[in-house]
Amino acid sequence: MALGKKRLEELVRIGGRLPEREQLELIARLSAHLANKRARRAQRVSWMEMAGVGAEVWKGMDAQEYVRQERASWHM
């Protein structure tokens, strides 16, 4: 729900009156809130939609050879 430009400006003005430490806390909380919101949205992607993503990376690569190389790198 949009607050409208006037309401947003009022919130910015009120936030600007907070001590610097509290302004930073407000920014951190808003950022965390948005990051969580984005993460929840990203989780809604169906795994079926991911089919074929990155196929060009694996094109022409032998799966067994890749696994052998990966396992060999673990012992370095």
N, C-alpha and C positions, 0 to 999 in steps of 0.2 A: 504494500500500500504506500503510495507516494505521499509524502508530507506536504509537498508544495515548496516552492522556492522561498517564500516568506518564512515558513516554519523552519526550514533548514538553516536559513540565515540567523534566525533566533537561537537555534541550538549552537551554531558556530560561535555566536557572540557570547552565549552563556559559558561554553567550553573555554573560550579565550580568557575568561575571568578566573578560571581555576589556576591554582599554583602550578608551576611548570611540571613538578613531579606528578600531579594528578592529571594534567593534560596528557603526559606520556602514558600513564596508566589507562586513560580513556582510549587513546589511540591503540594501545596494545590489546585492550579488550575488544574493541571494534574489529581490529585485524584478525584476532583469533576467531571471533564470531563469523566473519566472512570466510575465513579459511575452512572452518568446520562446515559451513553451509555449502561451499564448493566441493568439499570432500564427500559430503552426503549425496550431492548431485552426481558426482563422478561414480559413486558406487552403484548408481542405478543403471549403468551401462551393462547390457547383457553380454555375457561371454561369447554368445553366438555372433555378436556384432564385431568381435575381435578376430574372427576367422580371417586368416590371410595377412594380418597386420605383420609387417616385418619380413614377409616372404622373400623379398629381394636380398635380405641379409643372408639367408640360408640357401639361396639358389645355387645349385651345383655342388653343394657340400654334402659329403657322405656322413650320415648321422653317426655311424660307428666310429669313424675316424675322428669326428668332433669330440665324441665322448672320451675316446682314448687320449686325445690331447688335453682335454679338461682334467681328467684324472691324473695325468702325468704332471700337470702344473701344480697340483695340490701337494706334491712331495718335494717341491723345490725349496 
